[in-house]
Amino acid sequence: MAKTEGRIFGINGPVVKVKGSDAFEMQEMVYVGNEELVGEVISITSDTTIVQVYEETTGLKLDEPVVGTGAPLSITLAPGILSDIFDGIERPLRDIRKASGAFIDRGIKVTALDENKKWNVTIKANVGDAVCGGDIIAETPETKLITHKIMIPPNLRGTISWVAKDGEYTINDVIAKINTDNGELPLTMKQQWPIKQARPYSERQAIKKPLITGQRIVDTMFPLAKGGAAAIPGGFGTGKTMTQHQLAKWCDADIIVYIGCGERGNEMTQVLDEFSELIDPKSQRPLLDRTVLIANTSNMPVAAREASIYTGVTLAEYYRDMGYDVALMADSTSRWAEALREISGRLEEMPAEEGFPAYLASRLSQFYERAGYVTNLNGTEGSVSIIGAVSPQGGDFSEPVTQNTKRFIRCFWALDKSLAYARHYPAIQWLTSYSEYIDDLTPWYNANVAPDFMDKRNRAMAILQEESSLMEIVKLIGADVLPDGQKATLEVAKAIRVGFLQQNAFHADDTYVPLEKQNRMLDIIMLLDDRMKELVSRGIVFSKVTETGILDDIIRIKYTIGNENIEAPFKEFEHKINDTFDALLAQHNEGGIS
């Protein structure tokens, strides 16, 4: 039932001014015009209400009605979310395509989820049970991979007075009833939640586990914690989208939420095509069985681009509340910030740096702070990890979106144009990237991978730092004048860069690398460093090492040794390295080389 009604008296793109009522509320969802376009109240004065419209406003006229709903902009949470693709305000694009074709008609009315599909429900609650928000009362297999847990809405508390029998039900069927202070209420599998309000939890936990991605530069050099937040900034063509695709395919989260926010339509088409064909390596089922996609392309209404971020993180929190680990990919937050800037300009607000609104930082913090590893209201543990791509114009990391994002994330994977153009992928620059989660995650790595794993990681980073310093000298006077010890450092650094950090997404054994293999590859590189230093200290000419071809063999081990049953091949390769260097030492001792 409509709460209140006003009339349009001004239209500026997606921003509509309304007069005729002072009863609207901030962030209230409204229907705008005769076609009932979805909008949200964003400003209220003594005589004017300002609404941002999430649909195309072409054709909207003055004096058309604006009807309030009395509730904030919310999305539907129920079985049927996974494997689907939605726009920025949770309208299913497949259903829209059936109703209106390839383009979204204005004012089109479709339900967010299929209300006719029946789900095989197992009831977990009993009559007389005292329950509160978050408690699980039923379960249903949403896909072959994910069991959907039906929870009491967070704001309810009471005693179960009636439960249905196990069987097939739609999301609107009553499966239980609860006695509350306000009387008996029916419970269905469906609940609504406002997208700009974080879902509650019992306690935020300390970071303790990494999000394993199978990408060596991420897992070993700059790890992201489960429940952490990371940014992938990079200029055009540096591989932001493809890096996020790779992380989405291979990370060990239970559920993936992928938000295409303001990206090109052909890129989103590629995402849909790829994800529909991908097989989950852990279950051999389609990856879409545990993925939800939100598509808001660059030609869609700009206001909906702003909403898509909040829609995605609300869906992620909902599955977190069930006890799942969720990874959210937002591509890209720069397009989202541009939407904020456009709407702010139409509102005639005072601009801050580069025209962005003064509240850019607070909006970014509201988004990234919804990441976390938590104890849920029902006692389970779950996490939301957020990975946001940033698209600074011209690759300038000093621009406002990148700089403000760095304030609220602890993992920064800086993509480098020169690496991308040299076909070095992922193009994450190891000298400008960082992860503040390393100290938090070191105990886990040392306990679950190897006791000295992080020591080897730190040693490899030190070699790369030394290489950077030496390359300044090489640029001035060339490499030939360097002493053999420094030449050896450059070769070890090359083995780290090309053999370890560079990864081939199209190679069956290199697209995903387990931590055990990452550790053994580091062992090989550290062994190389030790033996090189030993030879140089004995006065053996460095060029004799390169003539053996062992350096090229080390770079190629990512291809020559598979991901399973790796211990024997790595032991054999260690023997090969030692035999090669022992032979050089023996020749030197006999006077054969110097």
Residue, then its C-alpha position, 0 to 999 in steps of 0.5 A: m500500500a502506498k505510503t505517500e505521493g508527490r509530483i515531479f517538478g524537475i528532471n535532470g537525468p537520473v535525478v528527479k525533484v518532487k513536490g507535493s508531500d513532506a512525508f517521504e523518508m531518506q533512502e525510501m524506495v519510490y516508484v517514479g512516473n506513470e511507468e513506476l520506475v524504481g527510485e530512491v530518496i537521496s535528499i529532503t528539504s522543507d519543500t522538495t524531495i530529491v530522488q535518484v532513479y535506477e532506470e532510464t528517465t527518457g520520456l518522464k514528464l512533469d507532474e507525473p506521480v511519485v509514490g512512496t513504498g514506506a521501506p528502503l530499497s531492498i532486495t529479495l533473499a531466498p533460494g534461487i540466487l545462485s547461478d543467476i545474473f541480475d542487474g544492479i537492483e536485483r532484476p533477473l536479466r534472463d527473465i527480462r530478456k524473455a519479456s523485452g528482448a536484449f534491452i531493458d524496457r523502462g518500468i518492466k516488472v519482474t520478480a527477483l526470484d522464481e516464485n513458482k519453482k518448488w524446492n525440496v525443503t528439510i525442516k530443522a526446527n521443532v515446535g516449542d524451539a526458542v529461536c532468534g535472528g539467524d537461527i537455521i530452521a530449514e535447508t534446501p539444496e540450492t545447487k548441486l554444490i551449495t545447501h541453502k540454509i533458511m534463517i530466521p530474519p535478524n530482527l525476529r525473536g520468539t518461539i516456534s508454534w508450527v512447522a511444515k513437514d519435509g517436502e516441496y515448497t515455493i519461496n512464498d509458502v509458509i514453512a513455519k510460524i513463530n510466536t513473538d511479542n507482536g503475535e504469531l508471524p508466518l515464516t517463508m523461505k523469503q526475506q527482504w533486506p535493505i542494500k545499504q544496511a550491513r547485515p548484523y553478526s555476533e562478533r568480528q574475528a581476527i584475521k587468521k586464514p589466507l584466501i588461497t587463489g593458486q596464483r603464486i604472486v598472490d598466495t606467496m608474495f602478497p596474500l589476502a586473508k579470508g575476510g580481508a579487502a584488496a584492490i587491483p589498480g591498473g591502467f587500461g589494458t593491464g589485466k584488471t578484469m582478467t586477474q579478477h576472473q582468474l581469482a574468481k575461478w580458482c580461489d577457495a571461497d565457497i561462493i563467488v559474487y561477481i559485480g560488473c560495475g560500469e564495464r563494457g558490455n562485451e567484457m560482461t558477455q565474455v564473463l558470462d560465456e566463460f563462467s557458464e563453461l568453467i568446471d569447478p576444480k573441487s567438485q567437477r561441477p559447473l562453477l556457476d553452481r556457486t556463483v552469482l553475477i551482477a551485470n551493470t554495463s556502461n550503457m545502463p542507467v548510471a544510478a543503478r551502477e551505484a546500487s549494484i555494489y551494495t546489492g552484491v555485498t548484501l548478497a555476499e553477507y546473506y551467504r556469509d550468515m549461513g556459514y560460507d566463505v564468500a569472495l566478492m569481485a567488484d569490477s570496477t569501483s572507479r566506474w562506481a565512483e564516476a556514477l557518484r560524481e555524475i549524480s553529485g554534479r546533477l545535485e549541484e553539490m560542491p565538488a572536491e578533488e577532480g570533481f568527485p563528491a566530498y563524501l567519496a571516502s566515506r562511501l568507499s569505507q562503507f563498502y570495504e568495511r563490510a568485508g570481514y571474518v565473523t561469528n554469525l548470529n547462529g554461531t557459525e563462522g563465515s567471511v566476506s572477502i572483497i576484491g575491488a578493481v580500480s581504473p585510474q585514468g592514465g594509470d595515475f595511482s595518485e588520483p582520488v579513487t585509488q588514494n582513498t581506496k588505499r585507506f580502507i584496504r590492506c592488500f594492494w596489487a598494483l598492475d604495471k603497464s610495462l609488465a602487461y605489454a611485456r606479456h608478464y601476467p599477472a602484471i602485478q608489480w612486486l615493488t609497488s604492491y604490498s599486503e599488510y596481512i603477512d604478519d597475521l597469516t605467517p603462523w598459518y603458513n608456517a603451520n600448514v605449508a612449511p615452517d620456513f615458508m615466509d622466511k623464503r618469501n621474505r628472502a625472495m623479496a629481498i633479492l627482487q629489491e636488490e635486483s631493482s637497485l642493480m638495474e639502475i647501475v646496469k642502465l648506466i654502465g651495462a651488466d658486463v662491469l658488474p662483479d660475478g656476485q651481483k651477476a648471480t643475484l640478477e640471475v636468481a632474480k630472473a628465476i623468481r620473476v620469470g619462473f615464479l611470479q609469471q604465470n600462464a593461465f592457459h597452461a593446465d598445470d600453471t593456471y592454478v598452483p597449490l601451495e605445496k608446489q609453490n613452496r617447493m618451487l621456492d626451495i629450488i630457487m633458494l637452493l640455486d641462490d645458495r649454490m650460486k653464492e658458493l661458486v662465486s665465493r670460490g672464484i668460479v667464473f659466473s658464465k660457467v653456470t649459464e653454460t650448463g643450462i640449469l638456469d633455464d631448467i629452473i625457470r621451466i619447472k612450473y611446466t615440467i613438474g605437475n601439480e600432483n605427486i610432486e615430491a619425487p620430481f622435486k627431489e630429483f631436480e634438487h639432485k640435478i642442481n647439486d650434481t651440476f654445481d658439484a661438477l663445477l666445483a670439482q672441475h675448479n678444484e682440479g684446475g679445469i676452470s677458474 
